[in-house]
Amino acid sequence: MSGILIDTNLLVYLMDQNEPQKQAQAARVLDQLELQHTGRLGAQNLAEFISVATRKLQPPLSAAKALDQARLFASMWPVLDTTSQIVLEAARGMRDYSLSFYDAQIWASARLNQVPVVFSEDFQDGMVLEGVKFVDPFAPLFEIEQWG
């Protein structure tokens, strides 16, 4: 598989009225990934989106709205399952790279599904781990057009 794995922060910022600049950037990035058919989601990202959107956004999304939005995301991009191999690979990522478990699971999902790029603000911009490159779509020099 190819494409770009979309981390949860892009999904959450799309709904975050308190971060208008990040909300606009998330909309630009996600629109482009949809148009180009290059976006990928992990099942973990959908779960995290629902959890964060209903608990941490101000105002929080209702469970019904979060479900509708998660269904929309799942219809826009292929969703990568979280398998036992991904969980075990994430544990290796924790051990070998000192990643938190959930960050390691994002890395493992991308690596084992041969998705070479992860868009996330949670990793060092430009870092590469075993063929997976992390790109911060909110970095000042980021241009979505470079990823077409």
N, C-alpha and C positions, 0 to 999 in steps of 0.2 A: 504494500500500500504506500501511497505517498500522501502529500498534503500537509496540513498544519493543524496540530492539536490546539484547541481553544481551551485555555484554562478558565476556571470559574470566575476569576476577577473580571474578565471581559463581560461575562453574562450578567454579573451583579451590577457593574457600573452602568450597563445599558438601562437599568431600572432605577438608578440612584439619582434622584432629583437634587440631592445635596452636593453633588460633584458634577456641575454642568460641563466643565471642560472634559473630564474623563467620560462622562456620558456621551458627549458628542463624538469623542475619539472612538469609543467602543462601538457606537453606531456605524461610523465610517469603516472601521476594520471588519465588523461582522457583516455589513452589507457587501463589502468586497469579497469576503470569503464565500458568501452565499452566491454571488454572481459568478465567481470563478469555479465554484464547486470544489474548493480546496479545503474547506473546513472539516474538521473531525472533532468529535466529542467523546470523552470517556463517560461511562455510566456514572463514575465517581463525580464528574463535573455536574451532571444533572442533579444528583443527590445533594451535593454541596450547595448548588444554586438554590434549591428549595429550602434547605436549612437556613442559609444566610438571608435569603430574601424575606422569609417569614419571621425571622428573629432579630436581625441586626439592621436592616434598612429602616430608615426613619422618613416617612411612616412605613411600617412593614407591609409587605404584600399579604393579602388574605391567602389562605391555603388554596382556595379555588383559583385565584389569579396566578399564583405560583405554579400550580398544576397546568393551567392553560399555557403559560409561558414556556414551561419545560416541554410540554407536548409540541409546541411550535418549534423550539430548538431541535428536538429530536426528529422533526419532519424536515428540517433544513439541511442537516448534515448526518453522515453515518455516525452511529454511536458504537463505540468499542466496548465490549463487555469486560468486566473485571473478573478475571479467571484466577484459578489457584496459581498458575504460572506467573501471573502479574503480581500477585501478593508475595510470592517467594522471591521474585526478582526485585521487588520493592524492598524487601528485607535485606537483600544483598546491597542495594543502593544505600540503605541506611548504614550498613557495616562499612562499605568501601568508600563512600563519599560523604558520610556524616549528614545526610539529608534527613529531614523529618519524615516520618512514615508516609504521610499523605503526599508530600512533594515527591518522595521516591516512587510512589505509586503512579503519579503523573508521568514521571520519567520512564518507568517500566512499561506503562501502557503504550507510550510513544515508541519506545525501543522495540518491544516485542511485536508491535503491529507495523513496524517499518515506516513510521511517520517521522521524518527527519527534523521537523521544527515544532517547537512549542511556543506559542505566544502567551507570555505570562509576565507579570510584574514581580513575581515572587522569587525569581531566580536572578543570578547575575547576568546582565545583558551581554549576549555574545558567548556565554559559557557553552562548551561542548562536552558532553559526557557520552562516551562510547557511540558516537555518531549522531546523537541528538543535540541539536542546537537550540538554546533558549534565547528568545528575542522579546524584549520589553516593548510592547506596542504603545506604551505611554512615555517612552524615552523622547527627549527633545528632538533628536535627529531621525526618529523613526518615520518612514514613508511607506504607506501600504502599497503604493504603486511598485515598489521594488520586489514585491512578493507575488506578482501576477504571473 
